[in-house]
């Protein structure tokens, strides 16, 4: 019997082909997995950006510089703002979101995308306005839209899905010229660059309604018609809600808005930059935060730090201590953000240091209560009862703590402060110390603390709420006017007044004060 042709380990060319194909497929899979893995630093990562066609030249140049500085890769896909917004929606509905950022020709597109749940953060980077771009050398004197129509100029417009088309229609509807302009147009183009190119290259096309930046890029004569005077639009870059690379996408957005990076590029391409934060690969903020807020804000700040790729340094202490250090100049620089235990301490800082902080946002409130043993064995029902002989009271230090200052002030308002003061046997730096002393037992009969301090103790102790309006402390937050990163600080303040932050505050017993959340 003859030996068979097939032998183990000798399969011929077919096996080698399959081996090579398998290796190629595995290599490709590894490549795409590595490309999509996000270390937050940008090195070796690919960012997919949907970009309005009208900002192609500036964004392309800025993206190239960003790649050189960060090691990241930027893949740009161009179309009109409306088409790209629809693409984001289709991507999301199909369960295959691709884009990490969306650059729109007009902020209204970014805002609508945010309302639709397609984008999250949005940074304005530059402005432009609608003009009539006219072929160089043409001698027409065009004072207004009526002249354009009367002289039977051969002009083109852009489709309403394009930002410039939508803005043109809105302005001319307002002036009453839209129907006549729409009827007289020679053609309509999907993007602003195609409309400008038609004027530049087609002998029969004399003008186009385009953005002023694009008209200048294509060497067209810019005619500012009075009907278009209010047509300014803000170009913005928004981070998509579904990106797996938020830190890298936000870094790219900050780069485009930074005056010495994207801002300089936009200016060279005839846009008017909107100055953003100064550029830093990993910007750093410092927050001085009243201790009562600590549990409520810690997770929100950690999440913000991770998403933004920023460094957040936090100092927790009593507001009296924080303001005292600011005033004494013990801090080389004031904090970028100050979050109070009570709004009176921001007022104090503003008054004592020539108003270094900008407008504040209210965040939350909490009432001062008396924490007593279960059943309230000493029968204390009001602040006046604190004058009872032999009572052992604990408060926080009024010099260091908003809670202590408010507590002592409320006691003074009873007219019996001298008697109450004799009963104050402990003035701690923090409410936490008071609560620990109560839990240990034997040293204090009651302590004055915030309701938000004691949610975890309600089954073991009783509370006596204080009724005066001044017993309510309101927490607010403000950013330093001279912070290097005002936009970053604003985004953090918005995060701390968001719905997610609200749930965390309310779970700890705070009442919510932030508007619109």
C-alpha positions as CSV (number, residue, x, y, z in Angstrom):
1,X,0.0,0.0,0.0
2,X,1.5,3.3,-1.1
3,X,2.3,6.1,1.3
4,X,-0.5,8.8,1.4
5,X,0.3,12.3,-0.1
6,X,-0.7,14.1,3.1
7,X,1.7,14.1,6.0
8,X,1.3,15.8,9.4
9,X,3.2,19.0,9.4
10,X,3.5,19.3,5.6
11,X,0.3,20.9,4.4
12,X,1.6,22.8,1.4
13,X,1.0,26.5,0.4
14,X,-2.6,26.7,1.7
15,X,-1.7,26.4,5.4
16,X,1.0,29.1,5.1
17,X,-1.6,31.5,3.5
18,X,-4.1,31.0,6.3
19,X,-1.3,31.5,8.8
20,X,-0.3,34.8,7.2
21,X,-3.9,36.0,7.0
22,X,-4.5,35.2,10.6
23,X,-1.4,37.1,11.7
24,X,-2.6,40.1,9.6
25,X,-6.0,40.0,11.2
26,X,-4.6,39.8,14.7
27,X,-2.2,42.6,14.0
28,X,-5.0,44.8,12.7
29,X,-7.1,44.1,15.7
30,X,-4.3,45.0,18.0
31,X,-3.7,48.2,16.1
32,X,-7.3,49.3,16.4
33,X,-7.6,48.4,20.0
34,X,-4.4,50.3,20.7
35,X,-5.7,53.3,18.7
36,X,-8.9,53.4,20.6
37,X,-7.4,52.9,24.1
38,X,-7.4,56.2,25.9
39,X,-4.7,57.0,28.4
40,X,-5.9,60.6,28.6
41,X,-2.5,61.9,27.5
42,X,-3.0,61.7,23.7
43,X,0.1,59.8,22.8
44,X,-0.6,57.5,19.9
45,X,-4.4,58.1,20.2
46,X,-6.6,59.0,17.2
47,X,-9.3,61.6,17.7
48,X,-12.2,61.6,15.1
49,X,-13.5,65.2,14.6
50,X,-16.6,66.1,12.5
51,X,-15.7,69.6,11.2
52,X,-17.8,72.2,9.4
53,X,-16.3,72.7,5.9
54,X,-15.9,76.5,6.3
55,X,-13.2,76.1,9.0
56,X,-11.3,73.4,7.2
57,X,-8.1,75.4,6.6
58,X,-7.7,76.7,10.1
59,X,-8.6,73.5,11.8
60,X,-6.4,71.4,9.6
61,X,-3.4,73.6,10.4
62,X,-4.2,73.7,14.1
63,X,-4.7,70.0,14.2
64,X,-1.3,69.4,12.6
65,X,0.3,71.5,15.3
66,X,-1.7,69.7,18.0
67,X,-0.4,66.4,16.7
68,X,3.2,67.5,16.8
69,X,2.9,68.8,20.4
70,X,0.9,66.0,21.9
71,X,1.7,62.9,19.8
72,X,-2.1,62.4,19.2
73,X,-3.6,61.9,15.8
74,X,-6.6,63.9,14.5
75,X,-8.8,62.5,11.8
76,X,-11.0,65.3,10.3
77,X,-14.2,64.6,8.4
78,X,-15.8,67.6,6.7
79,X,-19.4,68.5,5.7
80,X,-21.9,71.3,6.5
81,X,-22.8,71.8,10.2
82,X,-26.3,70.4,9.7
83,X,-25.2,67.3,7.9
84,X,-22.6,66.6,10.6
85,X,-25.2,67.1,13.3
86,X,-27.5,64.6,11.6
87,X,-24.5,62.2,11.2
88,X,-23.9,62.4,15.0
89,X,-27.5,61.5,15.5
90,X,-27.5,58.6,13.1
91,X,-24.2,57.3,14.7
92,X,-25.8,57.3,18.1
93,X,-29.1,55.7,17.0
94,X,-27.2,53.0,15.2
95,X,-25.1,52.3,18.3
96,X,-21.8,53.0,16.5
97,X,-20.8,56.5,17.6
98,X,-17.6,57.5,15.8
99,X,-16.9,61.2,16.5
100,X,-15.1,62.5,19.6
101,X,-15.6,66.2,18.8
102,X,-17.9,68.3,16.6
103,X,-16.9,71.7,15.2
104,X,-19.9,73.7,14.1
105,X,-20.0,76.9,12.1
106,X,-22.5,78.5,14.5
107,X,-23.0,77.9,18.2
108,X,-26.7,77.2,17.7
109,X,-25.8,73.8,16.1
110,X,-23.7,72.9,19.1
111,X,-26.4,74.0,21.5
112,X,-29.0,72.0,19.6
113,X,-26.7,68.9,19.6
114,X,-26.4,69.3,23.4
115,X,-30.1,69.5,23.9
116,X,-30.4,66.3,21.8
117,X,-28.0,64.6,24.0
118,X,-25.3,64.3,21.3
119,X,-22.7,66.6,22.9
120,X,-21.5,67.6,26.3
121,X,-18.9,70.4,26.8
122,X,-18.7,73.1,24.1
123,X,-16.0,75.8,23.7
124,X,-16.4,78.9,21.5
125,X,-13.2,79.5,19.4
126,X,-13.8,82.2,16.8
127,X,-16.4,84.4,15.2
128,X,-17.3,85.3,11.6
129,X,-20.3,86.9,9.9
130,X,-22.2,86.7,6.6
131,X,-21.2,89.0,3.8
132,X,-21.6,89.2,0.0
133,X,-18.4,87.9,-1.5
134,X,-17.9,89.5,-4.9
135,X,-15.6,88.6,-7.8
136,X,-12.5,90.8,-7.7
137,X,-12.4,93.6,-10.2
138,X,-16.2,93.9,-10.6
139,X,-17.3,97.5,-10.4
140,X,-20.7,97.2,-9.0
141,X,-21.6,99.6,-6.2
142,X,-23.7,97.6,-3.8
143,X,-25.1,99.5,-0.8
144,X,-27.7,97.0,0.2
145,X,-29.7,93.9,-0.7
146,X,-32.0,95.9,-2.9
147,X,-29.0,96.9,-5.1
148,X,-28.0,93.2,-5.4
149,X,-31.5,92.4,-6.7
150,X,-31.9,95.5,-8.9
151,X,-28.6,95.0,-10.7
152,X,-29.6,91.4,-11.4
153,X,-26.2,90.2,-10.0
154,X,-25.5,86.5,-10.7
155,X,-25.1,85.2,-7.2
156,X,-25.2,81.9,-5.3
157,X,-26.2,81.0,-1.8
158,X,-25.7,78.0,0.5
159,X,-28.2,75.3,1.6
160,X,-29.9,75.9,5.0
161,X,-28.1,72.8,6.3
162,X,-24.9,74.8,6.1
163,X,-24.4,77.3,8.9
164,X,-24.0,80.3,6.5
165,X,-27.1,79.2,4.6
166,X,-29.2,79.0,7.7
167,X,-27.9,82.4,9.0
168,X,-28.4,84.1,5.6
169,X,-32.0,82.9,5.4
170,X,-32.6,84.1,9.0
171,X,-31.2,87.6,8.3
172,X,-33.0,88.1,5.0
173,X,-36.3,86.8,6.3
174,X,-36.0,89.4,9.0
175,X,-35.3,92.2,6.5
176,X,-38.0,90.9,4.1
177,X,-35.6,90.0,1.3
178,X,-35.5,86.2,1.5
179,X,-38.2,85.3,-1.0
180,X,-36.8,87.5,-3.7
181,X,-33.2,86.4,-3.0
182,X,-34.1,82.7,-3.0
183,X,-36.0,83.2,-6.3
184,X,-33.1,85.2,-8.0
185,X,-30.2,82.9,-6.9
186,X,-28.2,81.2,-9.7
187,X,-27.5,78.1,-7.6
188,X,-27.3,76.8,-4.1
189,X,-24.4,74.9,-2.7
190,X,-24.1,72.4,0.2
191,X,-21.0,74.1,1.7
192,X,-19.6,77.6,1.9
193,X,-16.3,76.7,0.3
194,X,-18.1,75.4,-2.8
195,X,-20.0,78.7,-3.0
196,X,-16.9,80.8,-2.7
197,X,-15.1,78.6,-5.3
198,X,-17.9,79.1,-7.8
199,X,-17.4,82.9,-7.6
200,X,-13.6,82.5,-7.9
201,X,-13.6,80.1,-10.8
202,X,-16.9,80.4,-12.7
203,X,-16.9,83.3,-15.1
204,X,-20.7,83.7,-14.9
205,X,-20.9,83.7,-11.1
206,X,-20.4,87.2,-9.7
207,X,-21.1,86.9,-6.0
208,X,-22.1,84.6,-3.1
209,X,-23.5,85.0,0.3
210,X,-20.6,83.5,2.4
211,X,-18.8,84.0,5.7
212,X,-16.4,86.9,5.6
213,X,-13.4,84.7,6.6
214,X,-14.1,82.4,3.6
215,X,-14.5,85.4,1.2
216,X,-11.1,86.7,2.3
217,X,-9.5,83.2,2.0
218,X,-10.7,83.0,-1.6
219,X,-9.6,86.5,-2.5
220,X,-13.1,87.9,-3.0
221,X,-14.2,91.4,-2.4
222,X,-16.1,91.7,0.9
223,X,-19.3,93.7,0.8
224,X,-21.0,94.2,4.1
225,X,-24.7,94.6,3.5
226,X,-26.7,96.3,6.2
227,X,-29.3,93.5,6.2
228,X,-26.5,91.1,7.3
229,X,-25.1,93.4,10.1
230,X,-26.4,91.1,12.9
231,X,-25.2,87.9,11.3
232,X,-22.2,87.2,13.5
233,X,-21.9,83.5,14.5
234,X,-19.6,81.8,17.0
235,X,-17.6,78.8,15.8
236,X,-17.5,76.2,18.5
237,X,-15.9,72.8,19.2
238,X,-18.1,70.4,21.3
239,X,-17.1,67.1,22.9
240,X,-19.5,64.4,22.0
241,X,-21.5,62.7,24.7
242,X,-20.4,59.2,23.5
243,X,-16.6,59.7,23.2
244,X,-14.4,57.2,24.8
245,X,-11.6,59.8,24.8
246,X,-13.1,62.8,26.7
247,X,-9.7,64.0,28.2
248,X,-8.1,64.0,24.7
249,X,-11.1,65.6,23.1
250,X,-11.2,68.3,25.7
251,X,-7.5,68.9,25.3
252,X,-8.0,69.4,21.6
253,X,-10.9,71.8,22.3
254,X,-8.7,73.8,24.7
255,X,-5.9,73.8,22.2
256,X,-8.2,75.3,19.5
257,X,-9.4,78.0,21.9
258,X,-6.0,78.9,23.4
259,X,-4.8,82.3,22.2
260,X,-1.2,81.2,21.5
261,X,-2.3,78.0,19.7
262,X,-5.6,77.7,17.8
263,X,-6.4,81.4,18.3
264,X,-3.2,82.4,16.4
265,X,-4.1,80.0,13.6
266,X,-7.7,81.3,13.3
267,X,-6.4,84.9,13.2
268,X,-4.1,84.0,10.3
269,X,-7.1,82.6,8.4
270,X,-9.1,85.8,8.8
271,X,-11.4,84.7,11.7
272,X,-11.8,86.7,14.9
273,X,-10.6,84.4,17.7
274,X,-12.6,84.2,21.0
275,X,-9.8,84.0,23.6
276,X,-9.9,80.8,25.6
277,X,-7.7,79.7,28.5
278,X,-4.0,79.9,28.2
279,X,-2.6,76.7,26.9
280,X,-1.4,74.0,29.2
281,X,-1.1,70.3,28.5
282,X,-2.6,69.5,31.9
283,X,-4.0,72.7,33.4
284,X,-4.1,73.0,37.2
285,X,-6.7,74.6,39.4
286,X,-6.7,75.2,43.2
287,X,-10.0,75.2,45.1
288,X,-10.4,76.4,48.7
289,X,-13.5,74.6,49.9
290,X,-15.4,74.9,53.2
291,X,-15.2,71.6,55.1
292,X,-19.0,71.1,55.2
293,X,-19.0,70.5,51.4
294,X,-16.3,67.9,51.4
295,X,-18.4,64.7,51.2
296,X,-20.8,66.2,48.6
297,X,-18.1,67.5,46.2
298,X,-15.3,65.0,46.3
299,X,-16.6,62.5,43.8
300,X,-17.8,65.2,41.4
301,X,-14.3,66.8,41.5
302,X,-12.6,63.5,40.9
303,X,-14.8,62.8,37.9
304,X,-14.2,66.3,36.5
305,X,-10.4,65.9,36.9
306,X,-10.4,62.6,35.0
307,X,-12.7,63.8,32.2
308,X,-10.8,67.1,31.7
309,X,-7.3,65.7,32.1
310,X,-6.7,68.5,34.6
311,X,-5.1,68.6,38.0
312,X,-7.3,69.9,40.9
313,X,-5.7,70.8,44.2
314,X,-8.2,71.1,47.0
315,X,-7.8,72.7,50.4
316,X,-10.7,71.8,52.8
317,X,-11.0,73.9,56.0
318,X,-13.3,76.2,57.9
319,X,-14.2,79.3,56.0
320,X,-12.8,81.6,58.7
321,X,-9.5,79.8,58.4
322,X,-9.5,80.0,54.6
323,X,-10.4,83.7,54.4
324,X,-7.9,84.5,57.2
325,X,-5.1,82.9,55.2
326,X,-6.2,84.7,52.0
327,X,-6.2,88.1,53.8
328,X,-2.9,87.5,55.6
329,X,-1.2,86.8,52.3
330,X,-0.2,83.3,53.4
331,X,-1.1,82.0,50.0
332,X,1.2,83.2,47.2
333,X,-1.8,83.2,44.9
334,X,-5.5,83.3,45.8
335,X,-7.4,80.1,44.9
336,X,-8.8,79.8,41.4
337,X,-12.2,78.8,43.0
338,X,-13.6,79.5,46.5
339,X,-16.6,77.4,47.7
340,X,-18.0,78.5,51.0
341,X,-19.7,77.0,54.0
342,X,-21.8,80.1,54.1
343,X,-22.1,83.0,51.5
344,X,-21.2,85.6,54.1
345,X,-17.5,84.4,53.9
346,X,-17.4,85.1,50.1
347,X,-18.8,88.6,51.0
348,X,-16.1,88.9,53.6
349,X,-13.3,87.9,51.2
350,X,-14.6,90.3,48.6
351,X,-14.8,93.2,51.0
352,X,-11.4,92.7,52.6
353,X,-9.4,92.1,49.4
354,X,-10.9,94.4,46.8
355,X,-13.3,91.9,45.2
356,X,-10.9,89.3,43.7
357,X,-13.7,86.9,42.8
358,X,-16.2,87.1,40.1
359,X,-20.0,86.5,40.2
360,X,-21.0,83.6,42.5
361,X,-23.3,80.7,41.9
362,X,-25.5,79.5,44.8
363,X,-25.1,75.7,45.3
364,X,-26.9,74.5,48.4
365,X,-28.0,75.2,51.9
366,X,-28.1,73.5,55.3
367,X,-29.7,74.3,58.6
368,X,-27.8,74.5,62.0
369,X,-29.3,72.0,64.4
370,X,-28.6,70.9,68.0
371,X,-27.5,67.2,68.0
372,X,-28.6,65.6,71.3
373,X,-28.7,62.2,72.8
374,X,-31.7,59.9,71.8
375,X,-34.8,61.1,73.6
376,X,-33.3,64.5,74.3
377,X,-32.8,63.7,78.0
378,X,-31.8,67.3,78.9
379,X,-35.1,68.6,77.3
380,X,-33.5,71.4,75.2
381,X,-36.0,72.8,72.8
382,X,-34.6,76.2,71.8
383,X,-31.5,78.3,71.8
384,X,-32.6,80.0,75.0
385,X,-32.4,76.6,76.7
386,X,-28.7,76.5,76.2
387,X,-28.3,78.8,79.2
388,X,-29.5,76.0,81.5
389,X,-27.0,75.5,84.3
390,X,-24.6,72.6,84.0
391,X,-25.2,71.9,80.3
392,X,-22.1,70.8,78.4
393,X,-22.2,72.4,74.9
394,X,-19.8,71.9,71.9
395,X,-19.4,74.4,69.0
396,X,-16.8,74.9,66.3
397,X,-14.4,77.8,66.7
398,X,-16.1,81.0,65.5
399,X,-12.7,82.4,64.4
400,X,-12.1,79.4,62.0
401,X,-15.5,78.2,61.1
402,X,-18.6,79.6,59.4
403,X,-20.6,77.1,61.5
404,X,-19.0,78.4,64.7
405,X,-19.5,82.1,63.8
406,X,-23.2,81.5,62.9
407,X,-23.8,79.4,66.1
408,X,-22.3,82.0,68.4
409,X,-24.1,84.8,66.6
410,X,-27.4,83.0,67.1
411,X,-26.7,82.5,70.8
412,X,-26.0,86.2,71.2
413,X,-29.4,87.0,69.7
414,X,-31.1,85.2,72.6
415,X,-29.8,87.9,75.0
416,X,-28.3,85.2,77.2
417,X,-24.9,84.7,75.6
418,X,-23.0,85.2,78.9
419,X,-24.8,82.3,80.5
420,X,-24.6,80.1,77.3
421,X,-20.9,80.9,77.0
422,X,-20.2,79.4,80.4
423,X,-21.7,76.1,79.1
424,X,-19.6,76.0,76.0
425,X,-16.9,73.5,77.1
426,X,-15.5,72.6,73.7
427,X,-14.7,74.7,70.6
428,X,-13.4,72.4,67.9
429,X,-11.8,73.1,64.6
430,X,-14.4,71.1,62.7
431,X,-17.9,69.7,63.1
432,X,-16.4,66.2,62.5
433,X,-14.5,66.5,65.8
434,X,-17.7,67.5,67.7
435,X,-19.6,64.6,66.2
436,X,-16.8,62.1,67.2
437,X,-16.9,63.5,70.7
438,X,-20.7,63.0,70.9
439,X,-20.3,59.4,69.5
440,X,-17.7,58.6,72.2
441,X,-20.1,59.8,74.9
442,X,-19.6,61.2,78.4
443,X,-18.1,64.7,77.5
444,X,-20.9,66.7,75.8
445,X,-24.7,67.0,76.2
446,X,-25.2,68.6,72.8
447,X,-23.3,70.1,69.8
448,X,-24.3,72.7,67.3
449,X,-23.7,71.3,63.8
450,X,-25.1,71.4,60.3
451,X,-27.9,69.1,59.4
452,X,-25.7,68.0,56.4
453,X,-23.1,66.8,58.9
454,X,-25.3,64.2,60.6
455,X,-27.3,62.2,58.0
456,X,-25.6,59.0,59.1
457,X,-26.5,59.6,62.8
458,X,-30.2,60.1,62.7
459,X,-31.0,56.6,64.0
460,X,-28.6,57.1,67.0
461,X,-29.2,60.7,68.0
462,X,-32.0,63.2,67.9
463,X,-31.9,66.7,66.5
464,X,-33.5,70.0,67.4
465,X,-33.7,72.3,64.3
466,X,-33.0,76.0,64.9
467,X,-35.8,78.2,63.5
468,X,-34.2,81.6,62.9
469,X,-33.6,82.5,59.3
470,X,-29.9,83.1,60.1
471,X,-29.7,79.4,61.2
472,X,-29.6,78.5,57.5
473,X,-26.2,78.5,55.9
474,X,-26.1,79.0,52.1
475,X,-23.1,77.5,50.2
476,X,-21.9,79.4,47.1
477,X,-19.0,79.3,44.7
478,X,-17.0,81.8,42.7
479,X,-13.9,81.9,40.5
480,X,-11.0,84.3,40.9
481,X,-11.1,87.0,38.3
482,X,-7.5,86.6,37.4
483,X,-7.4,82.8,37.2
484,X,-5.3,81.5,34.2
485,X,-8.1,79.1,33.3
486,X,-11.5,81.0,33.5
487,X,-13.3,78.6,31.2
488,X,-12.0,75.5,33.0
489,X,-13.1,77.1,36.3
490,X,-16.5,77.9,34.8
491,X,-17.0,74.3,33.7
492,X,-16.1,73.0,37.1
493,X,-18.6,75.4,38.7
494,X,-21.2,74.2,36.3
495,X,-20.4,70.6,37.1
496,X,-20.8,71.4,40.9
497,X,-24.2,72.9,40.2
498,X,-25.3,70.0,37.8
499,X,-28.1,67.5,38.4
500,X,-25.6,64.8,39.3
501,X,-24.1,67.1,41.9
502,X,-27.5,67.9,43.2
503,X,-28.3,64.3,43.9
504,X,-25.1,64.0,45.9
505,X,-25.8,67.1,48.0
506,X,-29.4,66.0,48.7
507,X,-28.3,62.5,49.7
508,X,-26.3,64.2,52.5
509,X,-29.1,66.3,53.7
510,X,-28.4,69.6,51.9
511,X,-31.2,71.6,50.3
512,X,-30.6,72.6,46.7
513,X,-30.2,76.3,45.8
514,X,-28.7,76.3,42.3
515,X,-30.9,77.9,39.6
516,X,-32.2,75.8,36.7
517,X,-31.0,72.4,38.1
